[in-house]
Amino acid sequence: MLQSICFSSFAIKSAISAMHSTDWLPSINVDASDPYHMGWQIGQRFKGLIKSRMSKDPFLYSQLLPYAATHDGQQLVDALSASNKNLYPRYWSELQGIADGSYTSLLEVLLLNFRKEIMPFITCRTKNEVYDAEECSDVAICSSLAALGHNEDANVSVQDHIFLVHASLSSEASFTAFTLAGELPSCAFGFNSYGVGFTLNAVPPLPDEVVAGGIGRNFVSRDLLESTCLEVALQCVQLKNLAVGHSYNIFDICSRKIVNVETASRGRFSVKEIGATPFFHANMYRHLDISQVQDESSLHRHARAADLPKFTKDEILSLLGDTEDELYPIYMQGPVLHTLCTIWVDVDARKLTIYSGRPSSIERERSALVFDLTAQ
């Protein structure tokens, strides 16, 4: 009963506010009922961005492809392919469509999507300390204000290689996903017509926390886009056979709830429901007891966030735009990592806003894309 009420009351209006330009964030409308064709359409529409991103990626040609050509690498890619194809055959077809539509090899597309599950093995094999760093910061609160703010950060090579996918799941259901070129929707953030949405935080694993050939995070977050309610979303992320863990910030318009879920390999997870105390999450585990990388950037961002107020929209967006710590700022502007955009989810106002520039700027609303989550 909850599912049907949520659906009828919170259908997503996929149209972006007409007063704002979308030049910096192109989009595509697709039908997800045919997974291969959906992927092929995405590949065709954004083949230039996909090829450009691959050519600029700092790890694809220097580490991932050479490793995939080794005996150990081939075995790992084959194991990842088998387990994820078996559990998610529809999403596997989407990946095949993306590769065919963009005229790129399936292997290259797979390596982009499995990079988090493969890089720890390359690091161990070469004893190279360089890791595929990826940062994100979130602030959530659920009291008189129910809201979630998120910085989407990535390697600078990803900048200008992003787009939105608006997908129809049936005659009524749909989702919208912020997508990185060459990857499944979405390894970043998304929301659907059931009133469920999410943002993500990477949690870089120690080598002994990685399970070779397990379920990949990109496939889990693609599945999360089709969650019909919070309970289903929790089931999507609490898998026993994950390759590595992740942090999920999930909001449910229907139940007026926001939760943070931290997962790890071997079936470990922890769920924290957000309340009146503002909750900040960077790229380290907060409440799941696990051995983890002591990430300097996360430690600095947590320390800075602890010093700043975060009870109102202006305070939270000011925090997400903070650059006070020059070495490890919350809002990143290079040279290695860059904040691609910031999002603001107001659960009670039923709106999701994407800011292309620094969210603490007084000019932020001029470049904002606003999605209305109210009934059509």
C-alpha positions in Angstrom: 0.0 0.0 0.0 2.8 2.4 0.9 4.4 1.9 -2.6 1.2 2.8 -4.5 0.6 5.9 -2.3 4.2 7.1 -2.9 4.0 6.6 -6.6 0.7 8.5 -7.1 1.7 11.4 -4.8 5.3 12.0 -5.9 5.7 11.5 -9.6 8.8 13.3 -10.8 8.5 16.2 -13.2 11.5 15.5 -15.4 11.4 18.9 -17.1 14.2 21.2 -16.0 13.3 24.7 -15.1 13.0 26.5 -18.5 14.7 29.7 -17.2 18.1 28.0 -16.9 20.5 26.9 -19.6 21.5 23.2 -19.6 24.7 23.7 -21.7 26.9 22.6 -18.9 24.8 19.5 -18.2 23.3 17.9 -21.3 20.5 15.3 -21.0 18.8 12.4 -22.8 15.4 10.8 -22.5 15.4 7.0 -22.9 13.1 4.1 -22.5 14.5 1.6 -20.0 12.2 -1.2 -21.0 14.7 -2.4 -23.6 18.0 -2.3 -21.7 20.4 -2.8 -24.7 18.6 -0.1 -26.7 18.7 2.3 -23.7 22.4 1.8 -23.4 22.9 2.1 -27.2 21.0 5.4 -27.2 23.1 6.8 -24.4 26.3 5.6 -26.2 25.2 7.2 -29.5 24.2 10.5 -28.0 27.3 10.9 -25.9 29.9 8.9 -27.9 32.1 12.0 -28.1 32.1 12.6 -24.4 32.7 8.9 -23.7 35.7 8.7 -26.1 37.0 12.0 -24.8 36.8 10.9 -21.2 38.6 7.6 -21.9 41.4 9.4 -23.7 41.9 11.7 -20.7 41.4 9.2 -17.9 44.6 8.9 -15.8 44.2 5.2 -15.1 42.4 3.5 -18.0 45.3 3.3 -20.4 48.2 3.5 -18.0 47.1 0.9 -15.4 43.6 -0.7 -16.0 44.1 -2.0 -19.6 47.7 -3.2 -19.0 46.5 -5.1 -15.9 43.5 -6.5 -17.7 45.9 -8.0 -20.3 47.7 -10.1 -17.6 46.6 -13.5 -16.5 45.5 -12.2 -13.0 43.8 -9.3 -14.6 41.9 -11.4 -17.1 40.7 -13.7 -14.3 39.5 -10.8 -12.2 37.6 -9.1 -15.0 36.0 -12.4 -16.0 35.0 -13.0 -12.4 33.5 -9.5 -12.0 31.7 -9.9 -15.3 30.2 -13.3 -14.5 28.9 -12.3 -11.0 27.4 -9.0 -12.1 26.0 -10.3 -15.3 24.3 -13.1 -13.4 22.7 -10.8 -10.8 21.9 -7.9 -13.0 21.4 -9.1 -16.6 19.4 -6.0 -17.6 22.2 -3.6 -16.5 24.8 -5.8 -18.2 22.8 -5.3 -21.4 22.8 -1.6 -20.8 26.7 -1.7 -20.6 26.9 -3.6 -23.9 24.6 -1.0 -25.5 26.8 1.8 -24.2 29.9 0.2 -25.7 28.3 -0.5 -29.1 26.5 2.8 -29.3 29.7 4.8 -28.6 31.9 2.6 -30.8 34.2 1.7 -27.9 35.2 -1.8 -26.7 33.2 -3.5 -24.0 36.4 -4.1 -22.1 37.1 -0.4 -21.9 33.6 0.3 -20.7 33.8 -2.5 -18.1 37.1 -1.2 -16.8 35.6 2.2 -16.2 32.6 0.7 -14.3 34.7 -1.8 -12.3 37.6 0.5 -11.6 36.9 0.6 -7.9 36.8 -3.1 -7.7 40.1 -3.5 -9.8 42.4 -0.7 -8.6 43.1 -2.2 -5.2 44.6 -5.3 -6.9 46.7 -3.1 -9.2 48.0 -1.1 -6.2 48.9 -4.3 -4.3 50.5 -5.8 -7.4 52.7 -2.8 -8.2 53.1 -1.5 -4.6 52.2 1.8 -6.1 50.7 4.3 -3.6 48.8 6.1 -6.3 45.1 5.2 -6.0 42.1 6.3 -8.0 41.0 9.0 -5.5 37.5 10.1 -5.5 35.9 12.4 -3.0 32.4 13.5 -2.1 31.0 15.4 0.9 27.4 15.2 2.3 25.4 17.0 5.0 22.1 15.7 6.1 19.5 16.8 8.7 16.0 15.7 9.5 14.2 17.9 12.1 12.1 21.0 11.3 14.2 21.0 8.1 14.5 17.7 6.3 17.3 18.1 3.7 20.4 16.7 2.1 23.3 18.6 0.6 26.0 16.9 -1.5 29.2 17.8 -3.3 29.9 15.6 -6.3 33.7 15.4 -6.6 35.8 13.5 -9.1 39.1 13.5 -10.8 39.5 16.6 -13.0 39.5 14.4 -16.1 35.8 13.8 -15.5 34.9 17.5 -15.7 32.8 18.3 -18.8 32.2 14.5 -19.3 28.8 14.4 -17.4 25.2 14.3 -18.4 21.7 13.5 -17.1 19.7 10.4 -18.0 15.9 10.6 -17.8 14.7 7.0 -18.1 11.1 5.7 -18.4 10.7 2.4 -16.5 7.1 1.8 -17.5 4.1 3.9 -18.6 4.3 5.8 -15.3 7.6 5.2 -13.4 10.8 6.9 -14.3 14.2 8.0 -12.9 16.7 10.8 -13.4 20.4 10.1 -12.9 23.6 12.2 -13.0 25.9 10.1 -15.1 29.6 10.0 -15.8 30.4 9.3 -19.5 30.9 5.6 -20.1 29.4 4.5 -16.8 26.0 3.1 -15.8 23.5 5.6 -14.4 24.5 6.5 -11.7 27.7 6.3 -9.8 26.9 9.8 -8.4 23.3 10.6 -7.5 19.8 10.1 -8.8 16.1 10.0 -7.9 12.9 8.4 -9.2 9.2 8.8 -9.4 8.6 6.8 -6.3 10.1 9.6 -4.2 13.3 7.7 -3.5 16.8 9.2 -4.3 20.4 8.9 -3.2 23.9 10.4 -3.1 27.1 8.4 -2.7 30.4 8.6 -0.9 33.3 6.4 -1.8 35.1 4.7 1.1 38.5 3.5 -0.2 39.2 0.0 1.1 42.2 -1.6 2.7 43.4 -4.5 0.5 42.2 -7.3 2.8 38.7 -5.8 2.7 38.3 -6.4 -1.1 36.7 -9.6 -2.3 37.8 -10.5 -5.9 35.0 -10.9 -8.3 32.2 -9.7 -6.1 29.3 -7.3 -6.9 30.4 -3.9 -8.2 29.2 -0.6 -6.8 28.1 0.8 -10.1 25.6 -2.1 -10.5 24.3 -1.6 -7.0 23.6 2.1 -7.5 22.0 1.4 -10.9 19.6 -1.0 -9.1 19.0 1.6 -6.4 17.5 3.9 -9.1 14.5 1.6 -9.4 13.7 1.3 -5.6 10.0 1.7 -4.9 10.4 2.8 -1.3 13.0 3.1 1.5 12.7 -0.5 2.5 13.4 -1.7 -1.0 16.4 0.7 -1.3 17.9 -0.8 1.9 17.5 -4.3 0.4 19.3 -3.1 -2.8 22.5 -2.0 -0.9 22.7 -4.7 1.8 24.2 -7.5 -0.3 26.4 -10.3 1.1 28.7 -10.6 -1.9 29.9 -7.1 -2.5 33.4 -6.7 -3.8 34.0 -3.5 -1.8 31.9 -1.2 0.4 30.3 2.1 -0.2 28.4 4.9 1.7 24.8 5.6 0.6 22.7 8.6 1.6 19.1 7.7 0.8 16.1 10.0 1.1 12.5 8.9 0.9 9.9 11.7 0.2 7.0 9.5 1.3 8.2 8.6 4.7 10.1 11.9 5.3 13.3 9.9 6.1 17.0 10.3 5.3 19.4 7.4 6.2 23.1 6.8 5.7 24.0 3.2 5.0 27.6 2.1 5.1 28.4 -1.2 3.5 31.4 -3.5 3.3 32.3 -6.8 1.7 31.3 -10.1 3.4 27.8 -8.9 4.1 28.6 -6.1 6.6 26.5 -3.0 6.8 25.3 -0.3 9.2 22.2 1.9 8.9 22.0 5.4 10.6 18.7 7.3 10.4 19.4 11.0 10.3 17.8 13.1 13.0 18.0 16.7 14.4 21.8 16.5 14.7 23.4 17.4 11.4 25.4 14.5 9.9 28.5 15.1 7.8 30.0 12.3 5.7 33.1 12.4 3.6 35.1 9.4 2.4 35.6 7.3 5.6 33.3 5.1 7.5 31.5 6.8 10.3 29.5 4.1 12.1 30.4 0.8 10.6 33.2 -0.7 12.7 35.8 -1.7 10.1 39.5 -1.3 9.3 39.9 1.5 6.9 42.2 3.9 5.1 43.0 7.0 7.1 42.2 9.4 4.3 43.8 12.8 5.0 41.3 14.7 2.9 38.4 13.2 4.8 40.0 13.8 8.2 40.5 17.5 7.2 37.0 17.9 5.8 35.5 16.3 8.9 37.5 18.6 11.2 36.5 21.7 9.2 32.8 20.7 9.1 32.8 20.2 12.8 33.7 23.9 13.2 30.9 25.2 11.0 27.1 25.6 11.7 24.9 23.3 9.6 21.3 23.7 10.6 19.9 25.8 7.7 20.1 25.7 3.9 22.4 28.7 3.8 24.7 27.2 6.5 24.9 23.8 4.8 25.5 25.2 1.3 28.1 27.6 2.8 29.8 24.6 4.4 29.8 22.7 1.1 31.3 25.7 -0.6 34.1 26.1 2.0 37.7 26.4 0.8 39.3 27.5 4.1 41.6 24.5 4.3 43.8 25.1 1.3 45.3 21.6 1.1 42.1 19.7 1.7 39.1 22.0 1.0 35.5 20.8 1.2 34.8 22.5 -2.2 37.5 21.3 -4.6 38.9 23.2 -7.5 41.9 21.1 -8.6 44.6 20.3 -9.5 43.7 16.7 -9.1 40.1 16.7 -7.7 37.3 18.9 -8.8 33.7 19.5 -7.5 31.6 18.8 -10.5 28.4 20.2 -8.9 26.5 20.5 -5.6 23.0 19.3 -5.0 20.4 20.4 -2.5 17.4 18.1 -1.7 14.6 19.7 0.3 12.4 16.8 1.3 9.5 19.0 2.5 9.5 21.4 -0.4 9.9 18.3 -2.7 12.6 19.9 -4.8 16.1 18.9 -5.9 18.4 21.6 -7.1 21.7 21.1 -8.9 24.3 24.0 -8.6 27.0 24.2 -11.2 29.2 26.6 -9.3 30.3 27.2 -5.8 27.1 26.8 -3.7 28.2 29.4 -1.1 28.2 32.1 -3.8 25.3 34.6 -3.8 25.1 33.9 -7.6 24.3 30.2 -7.1 20.7 30.4 -8.0 21.4 31.8 -11.5 23.1 28.6 -12.7 20.8 26.2 -10.8 18.8 23.4 -12.4 15.6 22.8 -10.3 13.6 19.5 -10.3 10.1 19.5 -9.0 9.2 16.4 -7.0 5.5 17.4 -6.5 2.6 15.6 -8.1 2.0 16.2 -11.8 
